[in-house]
Amino acid sequence: MTLKNGFSFSPNKSIKIKRGVIQTKKDVLSNISINMQSARQKFFSLKHDAVPRRQECARSAKTVKSNTHATPAANHTLTRLPIAIYILGFGIFAMVTSEFQVSGMINVMSLDLGVSISLIGYLVSVYALAMAFGGPLLVIALLKKPLKSSLIILYLIFIAGELLGASAQSYAMLAIARIITGAVSGAFYGVAIAICVQLVAESQRGWATSFVLAGIMVGTVLGLPVANVIGTHIGWRESFRATATLAILAALASLWTVPKIPAQKSISLHCELQTLKNPQLWIVFSTSLLIIGATFSAFTYFIPILKSVTGYSDNAVALLLFLYGIATVVGNTIVGKLADRHTITTLTIGLCLLTSFLALFGTYADNKSLATLSLIGIGFVGVTMNPAMVSRVMRTANGRPLINTLHTSVITMGIVTGAFLGGVCISAGYGLRSPLWVGCMMAGLGILSLLPELKKSD
């Protein structure tokens, strides 16, 4: 077929041309589709580029909750816990003994080193500050190591610090030793609790934590007076060596009883710090600070109040402090049983009782019966809320060492804040009862910090 312009036209060729055009159009559309899909993928990859770390952090947080290392004993009754839990509590007992030992030997150490009593007293503050600031730094340094390895490393550093203190020939060397042991103590709490929550089922964490933290109560009841007896009758250096021996025994027992828990590859410093952006976590931390601050605002000045206001003798005060220690052990056990299922309720009732006992003590400090009742009551519901506080932190964030250590730092700052504010009020001329009212106000603020969660539960 010939066209007017001279070109020839074949129907078969036309079909081929049309097919070619159609095929070309298909290719173009296919390329457009591929390009659009590629662009879409790039867009979403850019959009989600900031989140992989967040997802990674979330996955690593879930691994804590999965609790794959729980022992068979963890699946039975509350009374059956792995032996490692008790060994961790014994380790904390050694740390608490170290923390308080200087308080029981101030006069002896002052005479031996030829420095003032106030300078020896500063060693207590140095230890507390090292716990608050050095503890988290140590945990960061050990972040990638397996938990058991971190625990043993901390024991070794602590033992070296105690032995350095025992051999110190100058105040400066002793201060360095206290900084070392204080930092280790702060980190140890975080690592010990992190191991604890890996060894038991989620429903037993509060109960198991109460046994680990019982080392604090036992250290307060036994560690302080024993250190005082050793320091007074044998020598303060022997007290440091005795504490190092306790740590050696705890380390050896830990090597035998604490199972290997592999390091979590997904954990990174970025992930841990991301958790701190959660505003609820800081509300939780503030409650812990206020509970401990309220308790230690009173506890720090118990002896002068009981002697000068209530009128008790030295022997009676020693007996009352022993009863206070017994009350903390009993209270810690009860709170441990309630911490997992009734965390907020336990904290609310505890803070209400703490506020009431502090107010009662402040009003009737000159009445021996009511003062005694108040003191035992403060022991029963003060620091004993630790298991519930820890459970609340783990529910809000995670059970890993850095968050636990930061929580310990917050608690330490609560001790410092409560004692400081109580001292300021006494220095301002408000009398020896004023720290009790400072504690009462801090406990009241603690109740207010729980209100948002109480409203949610309603």
Summary of the structure (lengths in Angstrom):
residues: 458
radius of gyration: 30.7
end to end distance: 90.0
largest distance: 131.4
contacts: 1619
relative contact order: 0.12
helix: 81%
strand: 0%
